[in-house]
Amino acid sequence: MIMTVTYSDVMSPELEQLRDAIGSTGMIDTMPDEFYQDLIDYGIETSEQFEDAYQGSYSSGAEFCETMVNDCGDLEQIPNFITNHINWDDMWECELRHDYFMIDGKRPGDKRFFSKYF
């Protein structure tokens, strides 16, 4: 007996509704279906939740951490010879990944970051 597996290209109504709602915000370009499914898996089901949680696009957790700290202005008073030795990957792994999550975008190195508190 031969079994055939058929994959559907039809998007579920929940994914389609979320994709359309997020698209109307203008905050991101169209993403693969897996992106929207990941959002739903993390509990983001409306454009309002998306807008509250979305932190931007970065190439890594390290880049996200460094940008976040720079945006807060916390590094302005610290000399470069010290800030050059901050391990931003460790900061992501040990500190911020508990409060944020990332989802892969369309291309390799395109990571989208979200707060877990929306």
Number of C-alpha atoms within 10 A of each C-alpha: 3 4 5 6 6 6 6 7 7 7 11 11 9 13 19 14 16 20 23 12 16 22 15 11 13 9 12 14 11 15 14 11 14 14 18 22 18 15 19 15 10 12 13 21 20 16 18 13 15 21 15 14 18 19 17 13 19 18 15 17 23 18 14 23 21 18 14 13 13 12 10 9 10 10 14 11 7 9 9 10 8 9 12 8 8 11 12 18 16 13 15 20 12 10 12 16 17 11 11 17 18 22 16 18 21 15 8 8 12 15 20 22 23 24 17 16 9 13
